Amino acid sequence: MKRSDYFIPTLKENPKEAEIVSHRYMLRAGMMKQTSAGIYAWLPLGLKVLKKIENIVREEQNKAGALEVLMPTIQPEELWRESGRTDAYGKEMLRIKDRHDRDMLYGPTNEEMITDIFRSYIYSYKELPKILYHIQWKFRDEVRPRFGVMRGREFLMKDAYSFDLTPELAQISYQKMLLAYVRTFARMGVKAIPMQAETGPIGGKLSHEFILLGKNGESKVFAHKDWMEKDMAAPGVSYDDTEALQKYCDGLTEIYAATEDIHDPATCSIPAEELVETRGIEIGHIFYYDSKYSDSMNSRIQNEKGELVPWYGGSYGIGVSRLVGGIIEASHDESGIIWPEEIAPFDVGLINLRVGDEACDKACKDIYQQLQAAGKDVLYDDRNSGAGEKFADMDLIGLPWQIVIGPKGLKNNVAEIKNRKTGEKREVALSEIVSIF
């Protein structure tokens, strides 16, 4: 994509309303525009990142055996009356009436609706287990929306729901989702550690938050020092091998976490000298809620004996839009964003230092076309503007690699390659550039 044809309204100055790094950089890099308090329009650059994250989440859910559905954003309030959760979210829940004076709400989560779908079609234990998920916009009317997409009112979320015949089988579904989350975040190039958490308004008996470690995290957390450098991806564990799955998940949950307002690290069984204090950002949350929604919404399933019994379930959320901000908080420097390669909006940034110079234009055109032919997504800065502006914008946008072509280098048939993460620069022969990427 040529920069002159693209839409990236970058800003040189930090917006006054932006309090944290991710909010500042998302606005400055032209990724989004605020339309009202806590609600944002996603511009082309931001949407590319959002979609890449969404696709990774979807692929890993599918690998774990989850089935995708799509539920509406507006829900009938009567479903929430059945579950007894009408007041669980208080004023954060946006309530409306339709033209027939029926009570409706903009869903903050979907336990009730997915339970209604499940009880309408599934009656026998033979149809279990099931894990259903969707990726949909949610709304919570935060009293003080701030920090950009980190605490907005409207947000994109992946929420999955499991259905099993017994608590023991439900634990296996919980473990599958825990492993799927670890693999999802590892693919994005970030380390997110599962840490025991409270269940909150979702309810239930077991819960883990996935905390993205970063010095600018919103919460103070404690983790075992051995886990800070651990490879989390567990490539050898199969979702069908319940014994290996159990062993892996038991090991993961030995991690201890504490936030200043919930836990006391003094109560931890791990010796204090083995704990590391750091900062973290919640980017995912999973819950096992036993038979809570089966009981409250009178949903039953027939077991092997023909008896009508409750089913057992859990819910599993990933903040897709929140992840965009969280990853920036964990991966940036004073010049801008540093995107992990899997989710970067473009693979490579190509900078022409002398637009209008015949040699520079030809070299850039050739490399641009060759990289595209090789399947690389390239942002080609072909603007007739100064080198300083081009360098600053490319660092701000945060693409993993930059290729700089100018008259000086072309005299020796070389271009400068910059690694955005390390800052390392080196000269590479023009004929070798495509093979590097």
Secondary structure by P-SEA (a helix, b strand, c coil): ccccccccccccccccccccaaaaaaaaacccccccccbbbbcaaaaaaaaaaaaaaaaaaaaabbbbbbbbccccaaaaaaacccccccccccccccccbbbbbcccccaaaaaaaaaacccccccccbbbbbbbbbbbbccccccccccccbbbbbbbbbbbccaaaaaaaaaaaaaaaaaaaaaacbbbbbbbbbbcccccccccccccccccccbbbbccccccccccccccccccaaaaaaaaaaaaacbbbbcccccccccccccccccccbbbbbccccccccaaaaaaabbbbbcccccbbbbbbbbbbbaaaaaaaaaaaacccccbbbbccccccccbbbbbcccccaaaaaaaaaaaaaaaaaccccccccccccaaaaaaaaaaacccbbbbbcaaaaaacbbbbbcccccbbbbbccccccccc
